[in-house]
Amino acid sequence: MKGNVFLVGAGPGDPDLITRKGLRLIQEADVIIYDRLIPQELLSEARPGAELINAGKAPTKHRLSQDEINQEIVKKAQQGKQVVRLKGGDPLVFGRGSEEALVCVEHGIPFEVVPGISSAFAVPAYAGVPLTHRELSRSFTVITAHTADGINYEALAGLGGTLVVLMGAKSLPVWSERLIQAGMDPETPAAGIEWGATPQQRVVEGTLQQLSELTAEADLQAPVTFVVGEVVRLRAEGVRWFDLLPDYVLRERAV
């Protein structure tokens, strides 16, 4: 008898942002296959005896390849186990969840997708940067810049609104410069947010032209979420909140 697979979004970093359904499935799972960027506190919710498999997924070093992850999902489900594939953010937003769903389809394994809060909007929110704001931004665009290739910079430069760039720390000098070359104002406000929605969160602010230099000076390391647009100004105008919380609150969240 085949088990079930649940592709669960763990949220962006703060363990309190897991959905009620996601938390229940973690507590009931026989097997949890998890990524590096999940809130590690969620693993303490697993029931005694549950098998925990670290899939890794660091930017340049994967503990398991995607093919190996797919094989683990199938193998455990074919053993009749309830499998939770726990992914940072949302499983279908740059999370390869659809690839894992298709593997389940191929092997006739029932699955469900449990959406999570995406870092694309949650991390800017924790940094005090709303993606939309009346008279400043009526839209936002999210891209991955794992590599700087395959991006229509001319289209992005002309869209207006807010641009969110995920997985773009390594390629930052290239994509920021190419946006400017494509016509985006180099003085556009911009921010880089390291380990957003966690007690380790750090933020740099400046302009698009300064962003690469500021990120390097602060030695921000992946995961970093970048936001480009006029809404970044609102952080300094008072929307900034998370990194102003008392230290004891942040320490409690880290326990």
C-alpha positions as CSV (number, residue, x, y, z in Angstrom):
1,M,0.0,0.0,0.0
2,K,1.4,3.4,-1.0
3,G,1.7,6.2,1.4
4,N,0.9,9.9,0.9
5,V,3.3,12.7,0.1
6,F,2.7,16.3,1.4
7,L,4.7,19.1,-0.2
8,V,4.6,21.6,2.7
9,G,5.8,25.2,2.7
10,A,7.5,26.0,6.0
11,G,7.5,29.7,5.6
12,P,10.4,32.2,5.4
13,G,12.2,31.8,8.7
14,D,10.0,32.6,11.7
15,P,8.6,29.2,12.8
16,D,5.4,30.9,13.9
17,L,4.5,31.5,10.3
18,I,3.9,27.8,9.5
19,T,0.3,27.1,8.6
20,R,-1.9,25.1,11.0
21,K,-2.2,22.3,8.4
22,G,1.5,22.3,7.8
23,L,2.2,22.0,11.5
24,R,-0.3,19.2,11.9
25,L,1.3,17.2,9.1
26,I,4.8,17.7,10.5
27,Q,3.5,16.3,13.8
28,E,1.9,13.3,12.1
29,A,4.6,12.4,9.5
30,D,6.5,9.2,9.4
31,V,9.3,10.8,7.3
32,I,10.2,14.5,7.0
33,I,12.6,15.4,4.1
34,Y,13.7,19.0,4.8
35,D,15.7,21.7,3.2
36,R,18.4,24.0,4.7
37,L,16.2,27.1,4.9
38,I,13.3,25.8,6.9
39,P,12.9,27.1,10.4
40,Q,14.8,24.3,12.2
41,E,12.6,24.7,15.3
42,L,9.8,23.0,13.3
43,L,11.7,19.7,13.4
44,S,11.2,19.6,17.2
45,E,7.5,19.2,16.4
46,A,8.1,15.8,14.8
47,R,6.7,12.8,16.6
48,P,9.1,10.4,18.4
49,G,10.4,7.9,15.9
50,A,9.8,10.0,12.8
51,E,12.7,9.8,10.3
52,L,14.3,13.1,9.5
53,I,16.2,13.4,6.3
54,N,18.4,16.5,5.6
55,A,18.2,17.3,1.9
56,G,20.6,20.3,2.3
57,K,20.3,22.5,-0.7
58,A,23.0,25.1,0.1
59,P,23.7,27.4,-2.8
60,T,26.9,25.6,-3.9
61,K,26.7,22.4,-2.0
62,H,23.8,20.0,-2.1
63,R,23.6,17.3,0.5
64,L,21.2,15.5,-1.8
65,S,20.7,16.2,-5.5
66,Q,17.2,16.8,-6.8
67,D,17.1,13.4,-8.4
68,E,18.1,11.8,-5.1
69,I,15.4,13.7,-3.2
70,N,12.9,12.5,-5.7
71,Q,14.1,8.9,-5.2
72,E,13.8,9.3,-1.4
73,I,10.2,10.7,-1.7
74,V,9.2,7.8,-3.9
75,K,10.9,5.1,-1.9
76,K,9.5,6.2,1.4
77,A,6.0,6.6,0.0
78,Q,6.1,3.1,-1.6
79,Q,6.9,1.7,1.8
80,G,3.5,3.0,2.9
81,K,4.8,5.9,4.9
82,Q,3.3,9.4,5.3
83,V,6.0,11.7,3.8
84,V,6.3,15.4,4.4
85,R,8.6,17.2,2.0
86,L,9.3,20.4,4.0
87,K,10.5,23.3,2.0
88,G,11.4,26.9,2.9
89,G,8.8,29.5,1.9
90,D,6.2,28.1,-0.5
91,P,6.8,24.8,-2.3
92,L,5.7,26.1,-5.7
93,V,7.6,29.5,-5.7
94,F,11.1,28.7,-6.9
95,G,10.9,25.6,-4.8
96,R,10.9,22.7,-7.3
97,G,7.7,21.5,-5.7
98,S,6.1,20.9,-9.1
99,E,9.0,18.7,-10.1
100,E,8.4,16.5,-7.0
101,A,4.7,16.5,-7.7
102,L,5.3,15.2,-11.2
103,V,7.5,12.4,-9.8
104,C,4.6,11.4,-7.6
105,V,2.3,11.4,-10.6
106,E,4.7,9.3,-12.5
107,H,4.7,6.6,-9.8
108,G,1.0,6.8,-8.9
109,I,1.6,8.2,-5.4
110,P,-1.1,10.5,-4.0
111,F,0.1,13.9,-3.0
112,E,-1.0,17.2,-1.7
113,V,0.4,20.7,-1.8
114,V,0.3,22.8,1.4
115,P,1.2,26.4,0.5
116,G,3.6,28.3,2.7
117,I,4.3,32.0,3.2
118,S,6.8,32.9,0.5
119,S,10.0,34.8,1.4
120,A,9.3,36.9,-1.7
121,F,6.9,39.1,0.3
122,A,7.4,38.0,3.9
123,V,11.1,38.9,4.1
124,P,10.5,42.4,2.8
125,A,7.7,42.8,5.3
126,Y,9.9,41.8,8.2
127,A,12.4,44.4,6.9
128,G,9.7,47.1,6.9
129,V,9.5,47.2,3.1
130,P,5.9,46.8,1.7
131,L,5.9,45.7,-1.9
132,T,2.9,47.9,-2.8
133,H,1.9,51.3,-1.5
134,R,-0.6,53.8,-2.8
135,E,1.1,56.3,-5.2
136,L,4.5,54.5,-5.0
137,S,3.9,51.0,-6.3
138,R,0.8,49.3,-7.8
139,S,2.5,46.1,-8.7
140,F,5.5,43.9,-7.8
141,T,7.6,41.4,-9.8
142,V,9.5,38.5,-8.4
143,I,12.5,36.9,-10.2
144,T,15.2,34.4,-9.4
145,A,18.7,35.5,-10.3
146,H,20.5,32.3,-9.5
147,T,22.3,33.1,-12.7
148,A,22.1,36.5,-14.4
149,D,21.3,34.9,-17.7
150,G,17.9,34.4,-19.3
151,I,16.4,37.6,-17.8
152,N,14.7,40.2,-19.9
153,Y,16.3,43.3,-18.3
154,E,14.7,45.7,-20.7
155,A,11.2,44.5,-19.8
156,L,12.0,44.6,-16.0
157,A,13.4,48.1,-16.3
158,G,10.3,49.3,-17.9
159,L,7.7,47.6,-15.7
160,G,7.7,50.1,-12.8
161,G,6.5,49.0,-9.4
162,T,8.7,46.9,-7.1
163,L,11.2,44.3,-8.1
164,V,12.1,41.4,-5.7
165,V,15.1,39.3,-6.5
166,L,15.6,35.9,-4.9
167,M,18.8,33.8,-5.0
168,G,20.7,36.7,-6.5
169,A,23.6,37.4,-4.1
170,K,26.3,35.8,-6.2
171,S,25.1,37.4,-9.4
172,L,24.3,40.8,-7.9
173,P,27.1,42.8,-9.6
174,V,25.8,41.6,-13.0
175,W,22.1,41.8,-12.7
176,S,22.1,45.2,-10.9
177,E,24.4,46.7,-13.6
178,R,22.4,45.2,-16.4
179,L,19.2,46.7,-15.0
180,I,20.8,50.1,-15.1
181,Q,22.1,49.5,-18.6
182,A,18.5,48.6,-19.6
183,G,17.2,51.9,-18.4
184,M,16.4,51.6,-14.7
185,D,17.3,54.7,-12.8
186,P,20.6,54.0,-10.9
187,E,19.2,56.1,-8.0
188,T,16.2,53.8,-7.5
189,P,16.1,52.9,-3.8
190,A,17.2,49.3,-3.1
191,A,17.7,47.0,-0.1
192,G,19.4,43.7,0.6
193,I,18.0,41.5,3.4
194,E,20.1,38.7,4.8
195,W,18.4,35.8,6.7
196,G,15.1,37.7,6.7
197,A,12.4,36.9,9.3
198,T,15.0,35.4,11.7
199,P,16.8,36.9,14.6
200,Q,19.9,37.0,12.4
201,Q,18.2,39.4,9.9
202,R,20.5,42.2,8.6
203,V,19.5,44.9,6.1
204,V,21.5,47.2,3.9
205,E,19.8,50.2,2.2
206,G,20.9,52.5,-0.6
207,T,20.4,52.9,-4.3
208,L,20.4,50.3,-7.1
209,Q,23.9,51.6,-8.1
210,Q,25.2,51.2,-4.6
211,L,23.6,47.9,-3.8
212,S,26.4,45.6,-4.9
213,E,29.0,47.6,-3.0
214,L,26.9,47.9,0.1
215,T,26.2,44.1,0.1
216,A,29.9,43.3,-0.2
217,E,30.9,45.8,2.5
218,A,28.4,44.3,4.9
219,D,29.4,40.8,3.8
220,L,25.8,39.7,3.4
221,Q,25.7,36.0,2.6
222,A,22.9,33.9,1.1
223,P,20.1,33.7,1.7
224,V,19.6,37.4,0.7
225,T,16.4,38.9,-0.6
226,F,16.8,42.1,-2.7
227,V,14.1,44.7,-3.2
228,V,14.4,47.5,-5.7
229,G,11.8,50.3,-5.8
230,E,10.5,53.4,-4.2
231,V,8.8,51.4,-1.4
232,V,12.2,50.8,0.1
233,R,12.1,54.4,1.4
234,L,9.2,53.5,3.7
235,R,11.5,51.5,5.9
236,A,13.3,54.6,7.1
237,E,10.0,56.5,7.3
238,G,8.8,54.2,10.1
239,V,7.6,50.9,8.7
240,R,10.8,49.3,9.9
241,W,9.8,47.1,12.9
242,F,11.3,43.7,13.3
243,D,14.9,44.7,13.9
244,L,13.7,47.3,16.5
245,L,12.2,44.6,18.7
246,P,13.7,44.2,22.1
247,D,16.6,41.8,22.2
248,Y,14.9,39.5,24.6
249,V,12.0,39.0,22.1
250,L,14.4,38.0,19.3
251,R,16.3,35.7,21.7
252,E,13.0,33.9,22.6
253,R,12.3,33.5,18.9
254,A,15.7,31.9,18.4
255,V,15.2,29.2,21.1
